[in-house]
Amino acid sequence: MSSLAAVVARSSSRARSVIANRASATQCSVSIRSYVQEREIITPPEPGHKLETIQLPPPDVTPQQNVAEDPATYHRKPVTSAHAIDTMQGKLSARDSAAISPNGSVVHGRYGDLGPEIAQSIPLEYLALLYPAAQGAAALRVLTEKNGDKQGTLLVYGASQPNAMASVQLASTAGNAVVAVVGGEHSGDEGMMAAIKGLASEPGTAVSQEYAIVKKNFADLVKATCEGDDASLSQGYDPDLFLQEFKENLMAYADKYPSTLPAAVDKSHLDFQYGDREREHFQGNMEAYLSQFPAGSQPFDPAKLDAYFDKDQYATFKAKFNKQTSAVVTGDQVGSFVPTDIVHAMLQTPEKELDPGLKQQQEDDDVPFVPYEFSVLDQKFGKGV
């Protein structure tokens, strides 16, 4: 076959292949369209049709097959008695208990036979708490009578305890707004918190003890900021007594942790109390351990301390301590801060310039004085903002 004939043959073969592919694509498109169904025509309901006329399908009742029971299956026996716990004696309470007698009646350890009807309506676990529940009901009755049977707001502490729980439920049912404060022993239990909230219906609620304390502290802070602190808190304010107690504590600290010790730790920490196998690494470990403590204190001369460290110097020292504490809290560079070394330095070179804030003095006549920190000299209280 000539080269021209070969080219023509290949071209014809490629053309037939293209035509065949197009034909198959056309068949595929036709076959896809054949699956498209026409839209279903929904007939309107008959006149007078109601939903009640629709009959429910019969239940699918499939007979259960006989399956062999696991030998380890535990079958709980019926509850026949319940006891409260006597926390004083550390045992089950005989008086605060409820038990089912042979004739089916409930016998309470404190109130005697309660009758057979009680056993069918109230669980024994609740009947064991009948006495504390009665205490809560009695307390609520006294408050209600004093208030003239008027509805109001009732604050209940320890709301997860049986007597308080009864008070919350009864007071809320009577139409009072109950704020139930759940103690710390149960405040972290979400289930208990939800249960107490369920007893204190709207507008009442249940809060944790921690939340109530924070709210109370915040309320006190707002009140003190707005109205000023109570001036009676300054009664018995004695700067000389503050200075005397500081000097006594300073001398005791210097005697307890002298500079002869490698660090300000008790002497018992330096004794080797282990086996010979640990002796090899004891010194290296001890050096690393002691490096986290400040060094011991040089001794103080009591006469020099009384002569040069007066109330003004003590106020200046407290100011340094406050700045150091703020730096530690905020994560700033704190450097080395050894209180005994600072006092020694102040004895060598007393600081004469005293910050006006330490004297609780107003710097500008046009700006009211606000005591931002405690002063050991003469604490003054603001008038609020």
Secondary structure, DSSP 8 states (H G I E B T S, - for coil): --HHHHHHHHHHHHHHHHHHHHHHHHHHHHHHHTT-----------TT--GGGS----------------TT--------EEEEEETTTTEEEEEEEEEE-TTS-EEETTTEEEEHHHHHHS-HHHHTTHHHHHHHHHHHHHHHHHTTT---EEEEESTTSHHHHHHHHHHHHTT-EEEEEE-TTTTT-HHHHHHHHHHS-TT-EEEEHHHHHHHHHHHHHHHHHHH---GGGGTT--HHHHHHHHHHHHHHHHHHSBTTSSSSS-GGGGS--S-HHHHHHHHHHHHHHHTTS---B----HHHHHHH--HHHHHHHHHHHHHHHHHHHHT-------HHHHHHHHHHS------TTTTT--S-TTS-----S--SS--------
